């Protein structure tokens, strides 16, 4: 299937909406149906090592991402600094607020979760009793440290199908060790992700800070949207 060819006949919005017809349920979480077997295999390998790999999230609609973005811009959800500490957004100018949100939350229309190819994972068995999952770096270094050490080895295999798109500080998206992307399918989506189509889509949405987004869209695209081809497994080059 050529995603780039499909975009010739569909607006990007309709194209992304069409992904919903390709979704399937993996243990209560929607993902692209192509991920079902690879996720089942990864989960089985984790279980063999004593981990209970679970998904915190999979596919996320554009509408849901708009809700998350607007809630952060309006102060209804926490906006975090680089260390994961909540900021007082009353002290931030609109431009600074936009970039602070982008560190931890994708601009609606640009999230890899829209594709159904990306999932957030954790070790359910290691979640401390009475605590709710936060998906933070502190958790990855704490109760989930052994799980992520095992996952490091899995993702380093030459035949790995999943990879971490956001693993190192680079001035864009904050490191997210829990975020896995299914390379065979994600590579096709990223190749079809044309900047001008995304700009048109994003600016058509009902989002806060739209003026700032419009002024800085080129920078947003390069820093927070595009994942370097070097992050992809060698088997699935862009």
N, C-alpha and C positions, 0 to 999 in steps of 0.2 A: 504494500500500500504506500503510495507516494503522498505524504502530507502536503508537500509543497504544491503538487499538482491540484490537490483538492482545494487549496486556498484560492486558486484561480476562479473557482466557481462559487465560493461561499465567502460571505463577509467573515472576518475573524470571529466576531461574536457568535454567529450561527455555527461556525466551525467548532468553537469551544463548547457551545451548548450541545452539539451533536455527540460529544464524548459521553454524555449521560446515557446514551443508548448502548454504550460499550461497557457499562459498569456491571460488576458482580459483587457479591457479598463475601468478604473473607472474615469469618468470625465476628460478624457484626459491623464491619467497617467496609464502606464501598471503595473499590479499587477498579482499575481497568482489568477486564477479564484476562488479559495476557499475563497478569501478575499472579494468578491463582496458584499455578503449579510451582513457580519459583519461590513464592512466599511459603508454600507448604513445605518445600524442601529445606529452606533456610530455617523454618520453625522446628522441623524434625532434627536438624543438625544441632540447633541450640538445645533442644530437649535432651539430646544424647550427652550433652556436656553439663546438664543440670540447670539450664536456664529456661524460663517460660517467656519466650519472645511473644510480645503482644503489640498490637497497633494502637497508638493513641489517636491517629488520624490517617486518612487516605485522601480520596477525592474530596475537593472542596469547591463548591460552586462560586461563580463570580459574585452572586448575590450575598453569599455568606461572607466572602472576603470584604465586600463593601461594608457589611455590618461591623466586622472587626475593625476595619480602618476608621470608620466614622466614630465608633465608640472610643477609640484611642484619641482621635483628634478632638473629641468633645469632652474628654476627661472621664468618661464612663468606664474605661479600662486603663490599667497602668501602662505607662510608657517607660521603658527601662533604659538605663545608660549602658555603656559597654560592659560593665561588670554585672549587669542584671539587677541593678538597684533602681527602684522607682524614682522617676524624676518629678519635680514640681513643674508641670507644664505651664503654670501661670507665669513663670520666669522666662519662657521661651518665645522668641519671635516666630511667626508662622513658618518661615523657611527652616529654622532650626528644629521646630517641632516635626516638620515633614521628614527631615533626615533622621531624626531620632526614632520615629516610627519605623522607617525603612530598615533600620538595623535589625529589627526582630520580626517585622511583619511585611509581607509582600504588598506592593501596590496592586489593587484589584485589577484583574485582567492579565497580570503578568506572573501570577503564582504558578509554580510547577505543580502544585496540588490540583490546579484546574485540569491537568492532563490525565489524572488518575494513575500516573506513573510513579508518584512519589509518596512515601509513607514516613510517619514518625514512629519509631520503635522504642521499646523499653523492656525490662525484665520484670514482669508482673510479680513473680515470686519474691523479688528483692524489695518491692515497695513496702516501706515500714507500715506496720499496722496502724490504722487510724489516720494515715496521711493521704492526701490527694496528690496525684501526679502533677508536677509543675513544668517538666521539660526544661530544666536549667542545667548549666554547666556544673553547678554544685552537686546536683544529683548524679551526673555522669562521673564525677570524681569521688562520690560518696557511695551510696547503696548500689549504684549500677556500674561501679568501676570494673568489677570482674567481667560483667557482661560486655562492656565496651572493649575490654582488652581481648576477649574472645572474638568479638566482631571485627576488631582490627585485623586479626589473622585471617578471618574469612574473606574480608574485602581485598586482602593482599594477594589472594590466589589468582593465578593467571587466567582461570576460567570464570572469575567472579562476574555475575550479571548485575549486581547492585554496586553502587558507589556512593560516597558522600559528596554532594555538590558544594557544601559549605563546611569546610573543615579547618581552614586556616584564616587568621585575621588578614584582611587585605584591603581594608578601608571601605568595604561594602557591607554585605550581609554578615552578621555576627556568626562565629562558628556554631554549628548545630550538629554535634556528633550523632544525634538521634535521627537525623533526616537522611533517608536513603532514597536513591533514585534508580529506577530500573532502566539500565543503559540501552538495551536493544530497542525500546520504544521511545524513551526520552530523547535519544539522539535525533529521531525523526521529527519530533515536535520542535526541538530547538532549531533544527535546520529550517523549519517552516515559520519561525518566529521573526517576522520582518518588522523592523522598527516602526516604519510609518503606519502599518496596519495596527500595531499595538498602540501607537499614539492616538490614532483615530478611535479605537475602542475605548481606551482609558478616559479620554476626554469626553466621551459620550455618556459616561457613568455618573450617577448621582453620588459624588464623593466630596468630602471636605478637603480643603487646601488645594482645590483644583487649579487656582491661579499659579500657585507655587509649583505644582506638578507640571503645568504647561511650560513655565519658564525654564525648568531644569530637566525636562524630559530626556534630553540627550545624555546628560550626566547620569540620571537615574538608570537609563537603559544600560550604559556601560558598566556602572558600579554595582547595581543591585539586580539586574535582570539576566544579563549574559553570564553563563558559566563557562569558564575557560575549557577549551577542548582537552587541555592537559589533565583535567580532573576525571575525564571519562576513561574507562578501561581501554587498554590498547586494542582489544578485540572489537570495540565499537567506536572507532574514531569519528569525529564530526567532519 
